[in-house]
């Protein structure tokens, strides 16, 4: 089966067929290229999807990922990111192993095809030239034969005519011989040209064209084999990432199986347990007797302190529980005394841990600078040892401040855990836990502090100050207006506000002051309507408005 022998007369069709083969190859390259673009787009969408649902750092959402179910979801997001990476690998491998290789091969194939068909056209032009030469020789032989016949007939006519001179007859005879000799020469040339053409034609159809067509056939077969190999590579590229994709799916399954509903339920208890005892029964108050109203000792806000009076609810109260009483908006007290005991203990412990980390960070910096100073002392050409003294002094001051903060929070933590004596009256007042000293004062002002719906408001009297612990789900009841601006301040140093209630400031930044330092070393500031918080008073230079100072 050879195109040279079977298709010797199908030059034009072979030319069209091989061009069609190149078009098919280019179409396949375009198909693979679009597949790689789809894989990249899919991978990008998967990465964006994973990133969209990742928890934001230093946010409440990040805290929610301590539960096993949300951790499993986070693991799923991470695995989807890896899953997307495998689709990027598919795209990269298909681009390098298929589209890149085939694009180069197509260019080579076009050049080879052009060369083969150029040789074919050249062979065709040669045989056509030989044919034209043969035809010219044939026509010349035919013309000379006719001329010789006419000359012979003319000689015979002249020879038979008695009126013609002998000289004319001799001239006619010589002309006839000349024409006859020319015909013989044309015959010989025609015969030679014919033999040459037959030889050239035989070589053309049995040697040259078969060789050219054989090369074209081999070229086309290589193209077919190459596209088949590319299709195998197309499948193999996908198959290579299947084990890794399987591992991603296995990890997702493993994460789903790691979900522990009992553990999550226990974590909810640890997260929201207040430490308070449930309220007892409310005593019946008989209004038919002309006697002073009494209040049940087992109220909704049953305190467990020694000698502390209990906040009571008046007769018109609708029985709202303490978690739903409106709380003050803003950053809350520094010692977290606005939180229930159990939550307060956790917050204090978290604060102590954060401060210890900050101390360790500052100490690491100090140790590094100390080593640098020693190097400078031993090798003065490397730097000035005095240049780090200022920074070392700052680090020492920072460490001392942080240690004082740790002591303060450890004291509050020890008190919560029962390791220290009960706090003084002044301390209770500062932490927001100061209560009325007798129940009669509470009872006498109860009706004055009732809101229109029968629940108590947060107004304070000269005789009593009752504050009720607040919880995280009180936020929906916060509707207080923002605090007014009482001055401005300039940040002397950069402060990274990483703890709850604080705000980050940059050195030289101008901000608004909304609350002065109450003696705890913190000033409350505002950057804009949505950003406010506390910064260390020593980090800012405060400029209070004149009206604020007079008030």
Protein Blocks (a to p, Z undefined) as FASTA:
>chain_A
ZZklmmmmlmmmmmmmmmmmmmmmmmmmmmmmmmmmmmmmmmmmmmmmmmmmpccehifk
lmmmmpfklmmmmmmmmmmmmmmmmmmmmmmmmmmmmmmmmmmmmmmmmmmmmmmmmmmm
mmmmmmmmmmmmmmmmmmmmmmmmmmmmmmmmmmmmmmmpmkbcfklmmmmmmmmmmmmm
mmmmmmmmmmmmmmmmmmmmmmmmmmmmmmmmmmmmmmmmmmmmmmmmmmmmmmmmmmmm
mmmmmmmmmmmmmmmmmpcfklmmmmmmmmmonoiacddddddddfkbccdddddfbdfk
lcfbehiacddddfkbghiafklpccdedjbpfklpmpcfklmmmmmmmmmmmmmmmmmm
mmmmmmmmmmmmmmmmmmmmlocfklmmmmmmmmmmmmmmmmmmmmmmmmmmmmmnopac
cddfklmmmnopaccfbfklmmmmmmmmpcfkopacfbdcfkbccdddddfklmmmgccd
cdddfbdcddfbdcddfbghiacddehiacddfbdcehnopacddfblmlgcdddfklpc
cdddfklmmZZ
